[in-house]
Amino acid sequence: MDLIAHGLCEAGRLIASGDALVFAAAGRSLAISVAAVLVAGALAVPLGVFLADKAFPGRALLVLTLRGGMGMPTVLVGLLGFALFSRRGPLGGLDLLYTPEAVAICETLLAFPIVVSWTHAAVSGLDPRYAETSRTLGARSLRRRWTLAKEVRLSLVLALLTAFARCFSELGIAMMVGGNIKHRTRTLATATALETSRGEFARGLAMSLILLVIALLVALVAAALTRVREREAR
């Protein structure tokens, strides 16, 4: 208990004093995760709407595969990223291994199935009359799907928040393709593991507290959006 109490006091002091290592890791984690989620959203939302609106052979299998990808282990994504970006890998010539860009790309792959699956579920849950009305009025496919996406905009924000929470707290990708390099690829999760293993319990705890606070903020925003969505559905 003394270790925890002392660690909490020291962690509070480090956060209050704006410890450079702690906040550098926090800023890097935010930047990488936000970039990954924005790219994933730009690709996944249109695909999710398309899968909900367009029937074709194999659609059910594709949707099931993407839903399975929501639980993909981060170490597996990191391993695939390492295989792609290592010198002997197909993308080794890009020299991206152990860079923030490599971490962001792999976190995009992590976020992608989450956003696709949430989008597909949200659009599939709409009243079929939305799409039928658009077809009756002669709306083209792109415009109809844009209308469907607007109808589930709150669900899309929730999907992005969920993907962000997964990316922000992950460890496997940042460790395997980022290398936990100081001032370059060290995130809150990897820094927490490193500092704790070095005996710097207070600094590791400070970083964990920041992770916890941001996770709680995301949860609060998600809960507020859920209430708004429920009111609109009445």
N, C-alpha and C positions, 0 to 999 in steps of 0.2 A: 504493500500500500504506500510506503514511503516513496518508492520509486515512481509510482504513478502520480502521487501528490506533487513531488518535486518536479516531475516531468511536465505536469500541467502548468505549474508556476513558471517554469523556464520557457515553455512553449508560448504562454501568454506574453511573456516579456519579449520574446523574439518577434512575435507578430506585431506587438505594440510599437516596437522599435523599428519596424520595417526592415528586418533582416534581409540582406541582399540576396543570399542564396535561396531563401524561402520564397521570396516574391519573384525572383527571376524564374524559378521553376514553375510557379503559379502562372505567370504571364505566358510562358512558353506553352504550358498545357492548354491554356485557354485559346491561344492563337492557333495551335495545331488542330485542336478539336473543333473549333468554330469553322476553320477552313474545310476540314474533312466533311462536316455535316452540311455545309452550304453546297459543296460539290455533289455530295451524295443526294441531297434534296433536289438539285437541278436535274439529276439523271433519274432518280427513283420515282419522283412524283408523277411525271408524265407516263412512265412505264406502269405504275400502279393504277392510274386512271384508265390507261389503255387495256390492261388485263381485266378490269371490271366491266369495261364497255364493249369489248370485242371478243366474241366467241371464236375459237379456232381449235383444231386438233392439238392435244397436248397441253392445253391451257391449265387444266387441273393439276397435272404433274408439275408444271413450271411453278405454279402458285405454291404447291406443297413443298417444293424444293426451296423456294425463297423463304417460306415460313420456317423451315428447318434451319436455314442459315441465320435466323435471328439468335439462335443459341450457339453459334459457332465459337469454339474456344479461341481466345485471343492469341494463344501460343501457336495455334495452327495457322492463323492468318500471318503471324510473325514469321513462322517457318516458311510459308509460301513466299512471303515478301523477301526473305533472305535468299531463297533459291532463285528468285527472279533477278534480284539486284546484285548478287555476289558476282565476282569477276568471271566465274565460269557460267553464270546464268544468262538467259536470253537477253536481259536488259543490263548486263554488266557494263556495257560500253557507256552507259549514261552516267556512271560514277555516282549513283544516288545512295548507295548503302551507307548507313550511319550519318544520314542527313535528316533535318526536319521534314524535308519534302517526302522522303521515303516513309516516314512515320505517318504523315498526312495521307499519303496514297493508300497505305494499308488500313488506316482508320476509316477512310472512305469506303473501302471494301467491307469493313465491319458494320458501318452504318447503313449501307445500301439495302440489304435485305430487310432491315427493320423498317425503313421508310417505305419501301415498296409494299410490304405486307400490311402496314397500318393504312396506307393509302387505298390499297385494294379493298380492305375490309370496310373502310369508311364509305367508299363510293358504292360498293356492293350493298351496303345497308340503306342506301337512299331509296325513297319511294320510286318504283319503276316509272311512274308518270313523268318524272323530271326528264328522263332520256326520251321517252315517247313523245312528250310535248315538243322537245327540240327537233326530233325527227319530223314530226308533223308540220312544223313551221319551216322545214327545209334547211335547218342549220347544218353546216358542214361538220365533218368529224372533229376537226380541230376546235372549232368554236363550241361544239356541243361538249367536248371534253373539258374545255376551259370553264364552261358553265358548271359542270359537275364538280370540278376542283374547287370552284368558289363556294359551292354549297357545303363543302366539308372542310373549309379553311381552318376552323378551330381544331379539327382532328389532325390536319396536316401539321399544325404548330405543335400539337402534342407528340406527333411522330418524330419531329425534329428534336424536341426536348428529350425524348426517350433515347434517341440515337446519340445526342450530345452527352447525356449522362453515362452511357456505355463507353463512349470514346474517352471522356475526360478521366475516368477512373481506371482505365485498362492499364495493365502492366506488361503483358507478354509482347505486344507489338513494339512498344517503346524500347523495351530491353533488347529484343532480337534484331530489329532493323535500325534502331536508333543508337544502340550501343551505350546509352547512359553517359554521354560525353558532356563534361562540365561546360557550361556557357554555350552549348550547341544543341544537344538533344536530350538533356536531362529534364524530365518532367516531374510533377509532384509524386506520382506513383513510384517511379524508379528512384528518385531522390530519397523517398521515405524508406525504401528497402535498403539503399546504400547506407544512409546515415544510421539506421538502426543496427545494421551489421557492423558498423564501425564503433558502436558504443555511444553514438550521439543520439540518445533516446529523446531528449527534449526537442531537438531540431526535427527528428522524424515525426514526433508527435505533433509539432506545430504544422507540419505539412499535411498530416492526416486530418487535423482539425479544419484546415482550409478546404480539403476535399469534402469533409462532412458538411461544412457550411454551404458550399456551392451545391452539393447534392440536395440539401434541405431546401435551398432557394428554388432549385429546379422543381422539386416536389410541390412546393407551395404554389408556384406559377401553374404547374400542371393541374393541381386541384382547383384553382380558381377558374382556369379555362374549362375544366370539366363541368363545373357548376353553371358557367355561362352557356355551354353547349346544351346542358339539360334544360335550362330555362327556354332556350330557343326552340327546343324540340317539342315543348308543350303546346 
